[in-house]
Amino acid sequence: MTASAQSIASDLLSWYDSHARVLPWRSPPGAPAPDPYRVWLSEVMLQQTTTAAVAPYFAEFTRRWPDVDALAAAPEEEVMAAWAGLGYYSRARNLIAAARAVSAHGAFPDSEAGLRELPGVGAYIAAAVAAIAFNRRAVVVDANVERVVSRLFALSDPLPGVRKAIRVHTDAITPDVRSGDFAQAMMDLGATICTPRDPRCLLCPLADDCAARLQGDPAQYPVKPAKKAKPQRQGAAWWIVRDEAVWLVRREEKGMLGGMRALPSDGWSARADGDGAPPVAGEWRKAGVVRHSFTHFDLDLAVMVLAEGLSMPTGGGEWWPIADLQQAGLPTLFAKAAQRALA
């Protein structure tokens, strides 16, 4: 480790000791490492999701399932319902599978390689858990770290191609001791000081080392590729009521929102519009349109309400009391559609 890299690590850790964020899944600087379960659970939840959005979900999960064995024993539908609203529902399915694997093994693996064997655990989560929960030296790179390092070294190649260089530079400044604190310090620096817009360089402990600051425009880093237009899809959801209950179905395990309760819909997907065919014959009226953005496409979902039906739905599904609809764990898209139907 070069003298410059040692200086960067030392300055950042000194800053972190005084400015670390207080988060429910963390231990303060200098305290014993947190429970690996809490670190892993938080990191899975935080993928593609903000700290503010995750905090109440983390609190509820750890209240209901305080350790990995409790989560492993939980019915899958209960976990999926508790996850509703966090999005990226494949994470919840992998969460359950990983909890069961850890419970069967008796403990969390304490190495990056072992952690990578768990369902849904990629390079970033494995490195984060190894460093933060087990004090292993690991190179932890999330979006905050990408931003800090690309500015620190003025890496001018655009994402995603520059990520290899970002990792090399992050490795060079990661210390052999306190690598978990160092990783969290980098995250905190990116979240609170080295922000995407209007970085607060005057408060940054690494300002004197920052190549982008010397250039005069750190906000240009990381360089982002031109945005591609997302396809626009059309679909429909069907609101069918009987005796103050609404008909809900369970979406197929594989595919978007897999395994979740939902209103019946017409087969829309990332690749194609829905076919518009209602699940039962009858007089339908349009209650409005819900616009929702997925990672790879945007969806306009027409909400169709059965005014008068000639038949009732058959096949897999359940009548869910409308008064208790919040307990159904509907994904955000279908929760919005239900609100539109009820309005």
C-alpha positions in Angstrom: 0.0 0.0 0.0 1.5 3.3 -1.1 2.0 6.3 1.3 -0.7 8.1 -0.6 -3.2 5.2 -0.3 -2.3 4.9 3.4 -3.0 8.6 3.9 -6.4 8.4 2.1 -7.5 5.4 4.3 -6.3 7.1 7.5 -8.0 10.4 6.7 -11.2 8.7 5.8 -11.3 6.5 8.9 -10.6 9.5 11.1 -13.5 11.3 9.5 -15.8 8.2 9.9 -15.0 7.9 13.6 -16.7 11.3 14.1 -19.3 11.3 11.3 -20.5 7.7 10.8 -24.2 7.6 10.1 -26.4 5.9 12.7 -28.2 3.0 11.0 -30.2 0.2 12.6 -28.1 -2.6 11.0 -24.7 -1.0 11.9 -22.3 -1.1 14.9 -20.7 2.2 15.7 -17.0 2.7 14.8 -14.8 0.8 17.3 -17.7 -1.4 18.5 -17.8 -5.2 18.0 -18.9 -6.3 14.5 -22.7 -6.5 13.9 -24.7 -9.7 13.6 -24.0 -11.1 10.1 -27.8 -11.7 9.7 -28.5 -8.0 10.1 -25.7 -7.0 7.7 -26.8 -9.5 5.0 -30.5 -8.6 5.4 -29.8 -4.9 5.1 -27.6 -5.3 2.1 -30.2 -7.4 0.2 -32.8 -4.8 1.0 -30.6 -1.9 0.0 -30.0 -3.1 -3.5 -31.6 -0.6 -5.9 -33.4 1.0 -2.8 -32.7 4.0 -0.6 -31.8 3.8 3.1 -34.9 5.8 4.0 -37.1 3.3 2.2 -35.4 0.3 3.7 -35.4 1.4 7.3 -39.1 0.6 8.2 -38.9 -2.8 6.3 -35.7 -3.7 8.1 -37.3 -2.9 11.5 -40.4 -5.0 10.6 -38.4 -8.0 9.3 -36.1 -8.1 12.4 -39.2 -7.7 14.7 -41.0 -10.6 13.1 -37.9 -12.7 12.2 -35.1 -11.7 14.6 -32.5 -14.2 13.4 -31.8 -16.2 10.3 -33.4 -19.4 11.7 -36.6 -17.6 12.3 -36.6 -16.2 8.7 -35.8 -19.7 7.4 -38.8 -21.2 9.1 -41.2 -18.5 8.0 -43.9 -19.3 5.4 -42.8 -18.0 2.0 -46.0 -16.2 1.4 -45.6 -14.2 4.6 -42.1 -13.1 3.7 -43.2 -12.1 0.2 -46.2 -10.1 1.6 -43.9 -8.4 4.1 -41.5 -7.5 1.2 -44.3 -5.9 -0.8 -43.4 -2.3 -1.8 -39.7 -2.8 -1.8 -39.7 -4.0 -5.4 -37.3 -6.3 -7.2 -39.2 -9.3 -5.9 -36.6 -11.9 -6.9 -34.6 -10.5 -4.0 -37.2 -11.7 -1.6 -37.3 -15.2 -3.1 -33.5 -15.4 -2.9 -33.6 -14.1 0.7 -35.8 -17.0 1.7 -33.6 -19.5 -0.1 -30.4 -18.1 1.4 -31.9 -18.0 4.9 -32.8 -21.7 4.6 -29.3 -22.5 3.3 -27.6 -20.7 6.2 -29.9 -22.3 8.8 -29.2 -25.7 7.4 -25.5 -25.0 7.5 -25.7 -23.7 11.0 -24.1 -20.3 10.5 -23.2 -17.7 7.8 -20.1 -18.5 5.8 -17.4 -16.0 6.9 -15.5 -15.7 3.6 -16.4 -14.0 0.3 -16.2 -17.3 -1.6 -18.5 -19.0 0.9 -21.0 -16.1 0.9 -21.1 -16.1 -2.9 -22.5 -19.7 -2.7 -25.7 -18.3 -1.2 -28.7 -17.6 -3.4 -28.9 -14.0 -4.5 -25.5 -13.1 -3.1 -23.2 -11.5 -5.7 -19.8 -10.0 -5.5 -20.9 -6.8 -3.8 -23.0 -8.3 -1.0 -20.4 -11.0 -0.4 -17.7 -8.4 0.0 -19.8 -6.2 2.2 -20.8 -9.0 4.6 -17.3 -10.4 4.7 -15.8 -7.0 5.6 -18.5 -5.5 7.9 -19.6 -8.7 9.8 -16.4 -10.7 9.7 -13.6 -8.1 9.5 -12.2 -9.7 6.4 -10.3 -7.5 4.0 -12.6 -7.2 1.0 -13.0 -4.7 -1.8 -16.5 -3.3 -1.4 -17.9 -1.3 -4.3 -21.4 0.1 -4.5 -22.8 3.1 -6.3 -21.5 5.5 -3.6 -18.0 4.0 -3.8 -18.1 4.2 -7.6 -18.8 7.9 -7.4 -16.1 8.6 -4.7 -13.4 6.6 -6.4 -14.2 7.9 -10.0 -13.8 11.4 -8.6 -10.8 10.8 -6.4 -8.9 9.5 -9.4 -10.7 11.4 -12.2 -11.5 8.2 -14.1 -12.9 9.6 -17.4 -14.1 6.4 -19.1 -17.9 6.0 -19.0 -19.9 3.5 -17.0 -20.1 0.5 -17.1 -16.7 0.0 -18.7 -14.9 2.0 -16.1 -16.0 -0.4 -13.3 -12.9 -2.5 -13.6 -10.6 0.5 -13.1 -12.8 1.6 -10.1 -12.3 -1.7 -8.5 -8.6 -1.7 -9.0 -8.3 1.8 -7.4 -10.6 0.8 -4.6 -8.5 -2.2 -3.9 -5.4 0.0 -3.8 -6.7 2.2 -1.0 -8.5 -0.4 1.1 -6.6 -1.1 4.3 -5.8 -4.5 5.7 -7.4 -3.6 9.0 -10.8 -2.0 9.6 -11.8 -2.8 6.0 -15.4 -3.0 7.1 -15.3 0.5 8.7 -13.5 1.7 5.6 -16.2 0.3 3.3 -18.9 2.0 5.4 -16.9 5.2 5.5 -16.8 5.3 1.7 -20.5 4.6 1.5 -21.2 7.4 4.0 -18.9 9.8 2.2 -20.8 9.2 -1.0 -24.2 9.5 0.6 -23.6 12.7 2.6 -20.6 14.6 1.1 -19.6 13.3 -2.3 -23.2 13.4 -3.6 -24.3 13.0 -7.2 -25.1 16.7 -7.6 -23.4 19.6 -5.8 -20.8 17.6 -3.8 -19.8 19.4 -0.6 -16.0 19.4 -1.3 -15.2 21.9 1.4 -16.3 19.3 4.0 -14.6 16.3 2.4 -11.7 14.6 4.2 -10.2 13.6 0.9 -10.5 17.0 -0.8 -6.7 17.5 -1.0 -6.3 14.1 -2.7 -9.2 14.5 -5.2 -8.1 14.7 -8.8 -11.6 15.7 -10.0 -11.7 18.6 -7.5 -8.4 19.9 -8.8 -9.9 19.8 -12.3 -12.7 22.0 -11.0 -15.8 19.8 -11.8 -16.1 16.7 -9.7 -19.9 16.4 -10.5 -19.0 15.2 -14.0 -17.8 11.9 -12.6 -18.6 9.1 -12.9 -19.2 9.6 -16.6 -22.5 8.1 -17.6 -23.4 6.6 -21.0 -26.2 8.1 -23.0 -29.6 6.9 -21.8 -31.6 4.5 -23.9 -35.3 5.1 -24.3 -37.3 2.5 -22.4 -40.1 0.7 -24.3 -43.7 1.6 -23.4 -46.0 -1.3 -22.7 -49.8 -1.4 -22.4 -51.7 -3.8 -20.2 -54.8 -4.2 -18.1 -55.7 -5.3 -14.6 -59.2 -6.6 -13.7 -61.1 -5.7 -10.5 -63.7 -8.3 -9.6 -65.7 -7.9 -6.4 -68.2 -10.2 -4.7 -69.5 -9.8 -1.1 -67.1 -7.0 -0.2 -64.1 -9.1 -1.4 -61.9 -8.8 -4.4 -60.5 -11.6 -6.6 -56.8 -12.0 -6.3 -54.5 -14.4 -8.1 -50.9 -15.6 -7.4 -48.5 -14.6 -10.2 -46.3 -17.3 -11.7 -43.1 -18.0 -9.7 -40.9 -17.2 -12.6 -41.3 -13.8 -14.2 -42.0 -10.3 -13.1 -43.5 -10.0 -9.6 -43.2 -13.8 -9.4 -45.1 -15.5 -6.5 -46.9 -12.3 -5.5 -50.6 -11.8 -4.9 -52.0 -9.5 -7.6 -55.1 -8.5 -9.5 -55.7 -10.6 -12.6 -54.0 -9.1 -15.6 -53.8 -9.6 -19.3 -50.3 -11.1 -19.8 -48.3 -7.8 -20.3 -44.5 -8.2 -20.0 -41.3 -6.4 -20.7 -41.4 -7.8 -24.2 -45.0 -7.4 -25.2 -48.3 -5.6 -24.5 -51.2 -7.4 -22.8 -53.9 -9.0 -25.0 -56.7 -7.1 -23.4 -58.8 -10.2 -22.8 -60.8 -10.1 -19.6 -60.8 -13.2 -17.3 -64.6 -13.4 -17.3 -67.4 -12.1 -19.6 -69.3 -9.1 -18.5 -69.8 -5.4 -18.6 -66.5 -3.7 -17.8 -65.8 0.0 -17.2 -62.4 1.7 -17.2 -61.5 3.2 -13.8 -58.4 4.9 -15.1 -54.8 4.1 -15.9 -51.8 3.5 -13.6 -48.4 4.5 -15.0 -45.5 2.5 -13.5 -41.8 2.4 -14.4 -39.9 -0.9 -14.2 -36.1 -1.2 -14.8 -36.4 -2.0 -18.5 -39.8 -0.7 -19.5 -42.6 1.6 -18.6 -46.2 0.3 -18.3 -49.6 2.0 -18.7 -52.0 -0.3 -16.9 -55.7 0.2 -17.5 -57.7 -0.6 -14.4 -60.9 -2.4 -15.5 -63.8 -2.8 -13.1 -66.5 -5.5 -13.5 -69.8 -3.6 -13.4 -72.0 -6.6 -14.1 -70.7 -10.1 -14.6 -72.1 -13.0 -16.4 -69.9 -15.5 -14.5 -67.4 -15.6 -11.7 -63.7 -16.4 -12.1 -62.5 -19.9 -11.8 -59.1 -21.5 -11.3 -56.4 -20.5 -8.9 -57.2 -17.4 -6.8 -58.8 -16.3 -3.6 -61.4 -13.8 -2.5 -59.7 -11.2 -0.3 -61.7 -8.9 2.0 -61.4 -5.3 0.6 -61.3 -4.0 4.1 -58.1 -6.0 4.7 -56.5 -5.4 1.3 -53.4 -3.8 2.9 -52.5 -7.1 4.4 -52.5 -8.9 1.1 -49.0 -7.7 0.3 -49.8 -6.4 -3.2 -46.8 -5.1 -5.2 -46.8 -1.4 -5.6 -48.2 -1.6 -9.2 -51.3 -3.5 -8.1 -51.7 -1.5 -4.9 -52.0 1.6 -7.0 -54.4 -0.2 -9.4 -56.6 -1.2 -6.4 -56.6 2.4 -5.2 -57.7 3.5 -8.6 -60.5 0.9 -8.7 -61.7 1.9 -5.2 -61.7 5.6 -6.2 
